[in-house]
């Protein structure tokens, strides 16, 4: 089954092109390097995500400036996100705004997804895009996190400061712009890309909160998402698995339970996953991997193994080596060292 290539809203690429122009890069050179189509003003137009990543790669190599993603984010606003941005601005609380961003993030790009993980004292805003960490991906991921913080500051106030920011890729040679913008510890070589805030942020009300207008805009966003592509059964399964791991019980649900949660049968779910060239077992493996390092940072090896549904620590250690190329305790040491360098 042929699947369309992931895309991104044209306005995102225009912000990056504008940065290149301000730094003296010719438009023709950028268009040729990234094989960009016309970026005429059209909020509903989309381009393949690979075009944006190629553009980032070209600018990263040409300008050799680690602050490029930060500078793009500093000029971005919620209004640049069109319907999605206005829905977030009018949400009754920042928590509702984050849920709105996660639910309708495909309007911005379907190359990745946002996930909000809430605990008693903290909330994590994670960006998932499991692709090779090339230069283009690294710069694009940094922009995604910086732009999300800029949007939150637009809603909650410019003094909003995360508890920490983390990136899966290695640190750039110069990090002054990152530290000045995020105003908190910035960690690299981390197990996930995302920001951590105090739990109270979710209860804050944006200045433009308007319940009825938000509901109307959410309906509009939902209709636009349906026009883009049918909902992915793979994303649905991942969401159910991640939600289960983040719950108090923290147990991996059975295939039948997930199927019922998605309103389908076990047999149909297996068939649809096969069409998507994956399986329930493979998705469980991916979600376990995504959560393993973070759980390990807060729990013992034994507790992490049990939380992820492994029968014993030996089985967990074998899987951990396969995922990260080292035993659990070694990654814990490496992560701590990387965190100290990032601060």
Rosetta blueprint (number, residue, H / E / L):
1 X L
2 X L
3 X L
4 X L
5 X L
6 X L
7 X E
8 X E
9 X E
10 X H
11 X H
12 X H
13 X H
14 X H
15 X H
16 X H
17 X H
18 X H
19 X H
20 X H
21 X H
22 X H
23 X L
24 X L
25 X L
26 X L
27 X H
28 X H
29 X H
30 X H
31 X H
32 X H
33 X H
34 X H
35 X L
36 X L
37 X L
38 X L
39 X L
40 X L
41 X L
42 X L
43 X L
44 X L
45 X L
46 X E
47 X E
48 X E
49 X H
50 X H
51 X H
52 X H
53 X H
54 X H
55 X H
56 X H
57 X H
58 X H
59 X H
60 X H
61 X H
62 X H
63 X H
64 X L
65 X L
66 X L
67 X L
68 X H
69 X H
70 X H
71 X H
72 X H
73 X H
74 X H
75 X H
76 X L
77 X L
78 X H
79 X H
80 X H
81 X H
82 X L
83 X H
84 X H
85 X H
86 X H
87 X H
88 X H
89 X H
90 X L
91 X L
92 X L
93 X L
94 X H
95 X H
96 X H
97 X H
98 X H
99 X H
100 X H
101 X H
102 X H
103 X H
104 X L
105 X H
106 X H
107 X H
108 X L
109 X E
110 X L
111 X L
112 X L
113 X E
114 X E
115 X E
116 X E
117 X E
118 X E
119 X L
120 X L
121 X L
122 X E
123 X E
124 X E
125 X E
126 X E
127 X E
128 X E
129 X L
130 X L
131 X L
132 X L
133 X L
134 X L
135 X H
136 X H
137 X H
138 X H
139 X H
140 X H
141 X H
142 X H
143 X H
144 X H
145 X H
146 X H
147 X H
148 X H
149 X H
150 X H
151 X H
152 X H
153 X H
154 X H
155 X H
156 X H
157 X L
158 X L
159 X L
160 X L
161 X L
162 X L
163 X L
164 X E
165 X E
166 X E
167 X L
168 X L
169 X L
170 X L
171 X L
172 X L
173 X L
174 X L
175 X L
176 X H
177 X H
178 X H
179 X H
180 X H
181 X H
182 X H
183 X L
184 X L
185 X E
186 X E
187 X E
188 X L
189 X L
190 X L
191 X L
192 X L
193 X E
194 X E
195 X E
196 X E
197 X E
198 X E
199 X H
200 X H
201 X H
202 X H
203 X H
204 X L
205 X L
206 X L
207 X L
208 X L
209 X L
210 X L
211 X H
212 X H
213 X H
214 X H
215 X H
216 X H
217 X H
218 X H
219 X H
220 X H
221 X H
222 X H
223 X H
224 X H
225 X H
226 X H
227 X H
228 X H
229 X L
230 X L
231 X L
232 X L
233 X H
234 X H
235 X H
236 X H
237 X H
238 X H
239 X H
240 X H
241 X H
242 X H
243 X H
244 X H
245 X H
246 X H
247 X L
248 X L
249 X L
250 X L
251 X L
252 X L
253 X L
254 X L
255 X H
256 X H
257 X H
258 X H
259 X H
260 X H
261 X H
262 X L
263 X L
264 X L
265 X L
266 X H
267 X H
268 X H
269 X H
270 X H
271 X H
272 X H
273 X H
274 X H
275 X H
276 X L
277 X L
278 X L
279 X L
280 X H
281 X H
282 X H
283 X H
284 X H
285 X H
286 X H
287 X H
288 X H
289 X H
290 X H
291 X H
292 X H
293 X H
294 X H
295 X H
296 X H
297 X H
298 X H
299 X L
300 X L
301 X H
302 X H
303 X H
304 X H
305 X H
306 X H
307 X H
308 X L
309 X L
310 X L
311 X L
312 X L
313 X H
314 X H
315 X H
316 X H
317 X H
318 X H
319 X H
320 X H
321 X H
322 X H
323 X H
324 X H
325 X L
326 X L
327 X L
328 X H
329 X H
330 X H
331 X H
332 X H
333 X H
334 X H
335 X H
336 X H
337 X H
338 X H
339 X H
340 X H
341 X H
342 X H
343 X L
